[in-house]
């Protein structure tokens, strides 16, 4: 099935802009800044169709997060090369990213993506927005992390969440045409065999990190400003029965 972006011509586009801390560069808030309206943005029931466009992670966050995690020796080398040989500095970052793989991506999203994740949860919590489809470029990484957080606070067992995530592990290997994604990753010098998969070890490590560093999904969401009352609203919106 080929992706057809013209379907969104019939949707209002809600564009969010991140506000970052001037001191740390961390995202502080995602605010809806623009609405691109479509005259045909309505369903048969009369409710508006809308596409909410949020950036959960960007290159700046990736660089900042990786630099923070480098050892002192590599930090010094990366900082030194930045002024004289950008290619060598970039290689230090890329080697770290390729070695760390998808668990690092999820760790950085949890660490830096709180405001965007909160905004996603708020969209999901409003019944008038349902049904909702959410997705990212590969359809398994940012999407998988948000799915894990939602399913976890709805009471789904960790093993069921992991099994659901693993269903995406062979998707790109099974596709007849994956050249675009492979080409995009190779252009960024990222390992397609590592970044196009979704092995259970990735979600196991991510859930382990979430439990160890944040106290679980509910505690993490509370730490980013999506507390118990909002979680209950999310449950009420997404579940048929009372929990």
Secondary structure by P-SEA (a helix, b strand, c coil): ccccccccccbbbbbbbbbbbcccccccccccccccccccccccccbbbbbbbbbcccaaaaaaaaaaaccaaaaaaaaaaccccaaaaaaaaaaaaaaacaaaaaaaaaacaaaaaaaaaaaaaccccccbbbbcccccaaaaaaaaaaaaaacccaaaaaaaaacccccccccccaaaaaaaaaaacccccccccccaaaaaaaaaaaaaccccaaaaaaaacccaaaaaaaaaacccccc
